[in-house]
Amino acid sequence: MHKGFVLINCDLGSEEYVVDELNNIPEVTNAYITFGAYDIVAIINADTQEDFEETVSIKIRKLSRVLRTMTLNVLNS
């Protein structure tokens, strides 16, 4: 199991829309709207490192209204 966090910046006012979209991705276990440097924090759990990378690069980063991401990959979870 590969776990990580994705910190997301999105278009102003689109936080709830992006969280709803994130909740449709099976590897996203939770997504939270936050205040501060990032708008959303998503928790990812994937079976393999490849699945983790695909989830971030294809499923999350290409969502409409997502502007930028920072990925934190957990070691030895």
Secondary structure, DSSP 8 states (H G I E B T S, - for coil): -EEEEEEEEE-TT-HHHHHHHHTTSTTEEEEEE-SSS-SEEEEEEESSHHHHHHIIIIIITTSTTEEEEEEEE-S--
